Amino acid sequence: ITCPLCEIICMSVISLKAQIRLKHGDEHPVHCHPCDSTLENLMDLHKHVETHNDSDAYSCDVEGCGFTSWALLTLRQHYKRE
């Protein structure tokens, strides 16, 4: 089922309703206390909280790449892509 608002494909009516409610609605049930941001779920909160980390950003160790990220997961995805 294609979302009429963003054309993402959902596997069921239930997932389409969740897509519309969470991605296109005002419902963001998870809150980041340090910055008062609101997020859709705990996975997004976990990734977001890493941006508050005081340590240096994660960086690609391939010579000449220069890719950096505040989240380790994003760096891992970069390695898989590249």
ZAMARGU-4260 file (C-alpha; in steps of 0.2 Angstrom, whole numbers, plus 5000, padded with zeros to 4 digits):
<rodrens>
0) 5000/5000/5000 | 5007/5017/4995 | 5007/5031/5007 | 4997/5045/4998 | 5008/5059/5007
5) 5025/5053/5003 | 5023/5038/4992 | 5033/5026/5004 | 5027/5008/5002 | 5019/5000/5017
10) 5016/4981/5019 | 4999/4983/5028 | 4985/4995/5032 | 4991/4995/5050 | 5008/5000/5045
15) 5001/5013/5033 | 4991/5020/5048 | 5006/5021/5059 | 5016/5029/5045 | 5003/5043/5043
20) 5002/5045/5062 | 5020/5046/5066 | 5028/5053/5050 | 5015/5065/5045 | 5006/5069/5061
25) 5010/5078/5076 | 5012/5063/5087 | 5030/5061/5093 | 5029/5051/5109 | 5048/5050/5114
30) 5056/5065/5121 | 5075/5069/5123 | 5077/5078/5140 | 5093/5087/5136 | 5086/5097/5121
35) 5068/5094/5122 | 5067/5086/5105 | 5053/5074/5101 | 5056/5058/5092 | 5045/5044/5085
40) 5052/5029/5094 | 5066/5023/5106 | 5078/5018/5091 | 5077/5036/5085 | 5080/5043/5102
45) 5095/5031/5104 | 5103/5038/5088 | 5098/5056/5093 | 5106/5055/5110 | 5123/5051/5102
50) 5123/5068/5095 | 5124/5075/5113 | 5140/5065/5116 | 5154/5076/5121 | 5167/5065/5113
55) 5174/5067/5095 | 5163/5062/5080 | 5166/5044/5073 | 5177/5045/5057 | 5181/5034/5043
60) 5198/5027/5044 | 5200/5024/5025 | 5214/5036/5019 | 5207/5051/5010 | 5189/5048/5014
65) 5185/5061/5027 | 5168/5055/5032 | 5162/5059/5050 | 5147/5055/5060 | 5140/5058/5077
70) 5133/5041/5077 | 5142/5024/5076 | 5128/5016/5067 | 5129/5029/5053 | 5148/5026/5052
75) 5144/5007/5051 | 5132/5010/5037 | 5145/5021/5028 | 5157/5006/5028 | 5144/4995/5021
80) 5139/5007/5007 | 5157/5012/5002
</rodrens>
